[in-house]
Amino acid sequence: MRTVHVITHPEATHHVEGVVGGWHDSHLTPAGRLAAASAARTLRAGIPRDAEVELFSSDLLRARQTADAVAGVFGVEPILDPRLREKSYGEAEGRPQEWLDQRFVPPPAVGDRMGHHEGVSGSETKTAFAQRIYAALDQILRRPCEHQIVVTHGFALTFVVMSWFRMPIESLGYVNLRAPSGSITTLREDDFFHNRQLVGLGDTRHLDA
């Protein structure tokens, strides 16, 4: 049985400052650090002590800080992978959200939604974004580990889950899974049928404890 536990990093400074995140290297707020610690404790309580555990994380600071909280309770070193980063918003990153809103070109209702360019220099298309997330998860899943923890970002979560189900990238134009900051999504594959399940999406019960 393989279980993949996906954490979307908790509250970071770009959330409270009202600036565009993406690859902007914001850090966790005090509330975000508490939420990261709570997520770490919850995973520790739910994973057997004798189980092998691997930890992977986006290399952006807010994700690394979340991964460090998890690493501390499991005694493992996080493997940093820039492919697990949030979508790049190019020159909009670190600017006020209003700056992006004024320039953002929404995708068409029909047509090439994955290859659509949003009108901001240096930003990624959803195709490019999905391709790197898929490549990262494919490499993670080649490793025979019973419990794998992945720390990533809110928008990236959609493509982590879709990659888990091996959905073709070209079919994802209308897919958008929503998971709160600091939440835990649980993915599981059985050893007999090798069916893959979405056991829980965006669970935040640990944040209320």
Rosetta blueprint (number, residue, H / E / L):
1 M L
2 R E
3 T E
4 V E
5 H E
6 V E
7 I E
8 T E
9 H L
10 P L
11 E L
12 A E
13 T H
14 H H
15 H H
16 V H
17 E H
18 G L
19 V E
20 V L
21 G L
22 G L
23 W L
24 H L
25 D L
26 S L
27 H L
28 L E
29 T L
30 P H
31 A H
32 G H
33 R H
34 L H
35 A H
36 A H
37 A H
38 S H
39 A H
40 A H
41 R H
42 T H
43 L H
44 R H
45 A H
46 G H
47 I L
48 P L
49 R L
50 D L
51 A L
52 E L
53 V E
54 E E
55 L E
56 F E
57 S E
58 S L
59 D L
60 L L
61 L H
62 R H
63 A H
64 R H
65 Q H
66 T H
67 A H
68 D H
69 A H
70 V H
71 A H
72 G H
73 V H
74 F H
75 G L
76 V L
77 E L
78 P L
79 I E
80 L E
81 D L
82 P H
83 R H
84 L H
85 R L
86 E L
87 K L
88 S L
89 Y E
90 G H
91 E H
92 A H
93 E L
94 G L
95 R L
96 P E
97 Q H
98 E H
99 W H
100 L H
101 D H
102 Q H
103 R H
104 F L
105 V L
106 P L
107 P L
108 P L
109 A L
110 V L
111 G L
112 D L
113 R L
114 M L
115 G L
116 H L
117 H L
118 E L
119 G L
120 V L
121 S L
122 G L
123 S E
124 E L
125 T L
126 K H
127 T H
128 A H
129 F H
130 A H
131 Q H
132 R H
133 I H
134 Y H
135 A H
136 A H
137 L H
138 D H
139 Q H
140 I H
141 L H
142 R L
143 R L
144 P L
145 C L
146 E L
147 H E
148 Q E
149 I E
150 V E
151 V E
152 T E
153 H L
154 G L
155 F L
156 A H
157 L H
158 T H
159 F H
160 V H
161 V H
162 M H
163 S H
164 W H
165 F L
166 R L
167 M L
168 P L
169 I H
170 E H
171 S H
172 L L
173 G L
174 Y L
175 V L
176 N L
177 L L
178 R L
179 A L
180 P L
181 S L
182 G L
183 S L
184 I E
185 T E
186 T E
187 L E
188 R E
189 E E
190 D L
191 D L
192 F L
193 F L
194 H L
195 N L
196 R E
197 Q E
198 L E
199 V E
200 G E
201 L E
202 G E
203 D E
204 T L
205 R H
206 H H
207 L H
208 D H
209 A L
